[in-house]
Amino acid sequence: MPKKTKAAKPAASKKTKAPEAKKALKPKASKTARPAAAKTAKPKTKKAAKAKKAPVVAVEEKAQLLASEVVFEGPLFKVLRDRLIEPGGTENVRDVIRHNGSVVILAIDSSKSKKDPWIVVERQYRHAANQFLWELPAGKLEAGEDPLDGAKRELEEETGYRAKKWKPLVEYFASPGFLGESMMVFQAEGLIPGEAHPEADEQIELRLVKLSDVLKMIAKGAILDGKTLTSVLLYARKTAGRRSK
């Protein structure tokens, strides 16, 4: 019987080598699986992101002008009849008022109150509107004139005021369907009073009105002029947080 037990022990020792084969298999599986997943996933997300951004950098199309005729020309503007192919591919005829552009001045006197400064406004008769309108000082630019220089000139001519500080507030097109005039609004501060010298056809009533009162006039419909509405409301919105402190 002792001989049979000695023969059984070597057989058990051979079975202990089996776990070594299992350990060798595990690293091979992990090395091939993980890198393959990482390499295929990342490039796909990058390509998808680039495809979404592509339309943002697309070049805007422009109209192709086929012919242009001056049908009216006056001292302030001229009317052109343009035949063109628009960006969508449609051929059209457009009557357009061409203008050198205008400047608007939001002149602010904050010497008495920074929270509720005084605004320079004018009242004058506008034949196109068939009524008197409350407006900010404004005027047309001369051909090739720098907008800031034009704003300084118009403010002094119409009101007599000069300003120490100037900065642009906004530029916009009042009626781009047929009017090519752009309006550049400047904010003027540090006002210095002087003598006005308006043009012969300008009958202007000048007032200084508190910003809060101008906003009340707007709310009541007493101010109908587009440049004044745009400029005052934008300024009030931008300075609302500062004025509430």
Secondary structure in CASP SS format (residue, H / E / C, confidence):
PFRMAT SS
TARGET T0000
AUTHOR 0000-0000-0000
METHOD secondary structure of the structure
MODEL  1
M C 1.00
P H 1.00
K H 1.00
K H 1.00
T H 1.00
K H 1.00
A H 1.00
A H 1.00
K H 1.00
P H 1.00
A H 1.00
A H 1.00
S H 1.00
K H 1.00
K H 1.00
T C 1.00
K C 1.00
A H 1.00
P H 1.00
E H 1.00
A H 1.00
K H 1.00
K H 1.00
A H 1.00
L H 1.00
K H 1.00
P H 1.00
K H 1.00
A H 1.00
S H 1.00
K H 1.00
T H 1.00
A H 1.00
R H 1.00
P H 1.00
A H 1.00
A H 1.00
A H 1.00
K H 1.00
T H 1.00
A H 1.00
K H 1.00
P H 1.00
K H 1.00
T H 1.00
K H 1.00
K H 1.00
A H 1.00
A H 1.00
K H 1.00
A H 1.00
K H 1.00
K H 1.00
A H 1.00
P H 1.00
V H 1.00
V H 1.00
A C 1.00
V C 1.00
E C 1.00
E C 1.00
K C 1.00
A C 1.00
Q E 1.00
L E 1.00
L E 1.00
A E 1.00
S E 1.00
E E 1.00
V E 1.00
V E 1.00
F E 1.00
E E 1.00
G C 1.00
P C 1.00
L C 1.00
F C 1.00
K E 1.00
V E 1.00
L E 1.00
R E 1.00
D E 1.00
R E 1.00
L E 1.00
I E 1.00
E C 1.00
P C 1.00
G C 1.00
G C 1.00
T C 1.00
E E 1.00
N E 1.00
V E 1.00
R E 1.00
D E 1.00
V E 1.00
I E 1.00
R E 1.00
H C 1.00
N C 1.00
G C 1.00
S E 1.00
V E 1.00
V E 1.00
I E 1.00
L E 1.00
A E 1.00
I E 1.00
D E 1.00
S C 1.00
S C 1.00
K C 1.00
S C 1.00
K C 1.00
K C 1.00
D C 1.00
P C 1.00
W E 1.00
I E 1.00
V E 1.00
V E 1.00
E E 1.00
R E 1.00
Q E 1.00
Y E 1.00
R E 1.00
H C 1.00
A C 1.00
A C 1.00
N C 1.00
Q E 1.00
F E 1.00
L E 1.00
W E 1.00
E E 1.00
L C 1.00
P C 1.00
A E 1.00
G E 1.00
K E 1.00
L C 1.00
E C 1.00
A C 1.00
G C 1.00
E C 1.00
D C 1.00
P H 1.00
L H 1.00
D H 1.00
G H 1.00
A H 1.00
K H 1.00
R H 1.00
E H 1.00
L H 1.00
E H 1.00
E H 1.00
E H 1.00
T H 1.00
G C 1.00
Y C 1.00
R E 1.00
A E 1.00
K E 1.00
K E 1.00
W E 1.00
K E 1.00
P E 1.00
L E 1.00
V E 1.00
E E 1.00
Y E 1.00
F E 1.00
A C 1.00
S C 1.00
P C 1.00
G C 1.00
F C 1.00
L E 1.00
G C 1.00
E C 1.00
S E 1.00
M E 1.00
M E 1.00
V E 1.00
F E 1.00
Q E 1.00
A E 1.00
E E 1.00
G E 1.00
L E 1.00
I E 1.00
P C 1.00
G C 1.00
E C 1.00
A C 1.00
H C 1.00
P C 1.00
E C 1.00
A C 1.00
D C 1.00
E C 1.00
Q C 1.00
I C 1.00
E E 1.00
L E 1.00
R E 1.00
L E 1.00
V E 1.00
K E 1.00
L H 1.00
S H 1.00
D H 1.00
V H 1.00
L H 1.00
K H 1.00
M H 1.00
I H 1.00
A H 1.00
K H 1.00
G C 1.00
A C 1.00
I C 1.00
L C 1.00
D C 1.00
G H 1.00
K H 1.00
T H 1.00
L H 1.00
T H 1.00
S H 1.00
V H 1.00
L H 1.00
L H 1.00
Y H 1.00
A H 1.00
R H 1.00
K H 1.00
T H 1.00
A H 1.00
G H 1.00
R H 1.00
R H 1.00
S H 1.00
K C 1.00
END
